[in-house]
């Protein structure tokens, strides 16, 4: 049971990281302009 919870947490963190990366890319574009 503990292993499953850990795996789920990893998936969640990865998803959040992707969202942050996308936001950072948009910010960089605005800075360049």
Secondary structure, DSSP 8 states (H G I E B T S, - for coil): -HHHHHHHHHHHHHHHHHHHHHHHHHHHHHHH-
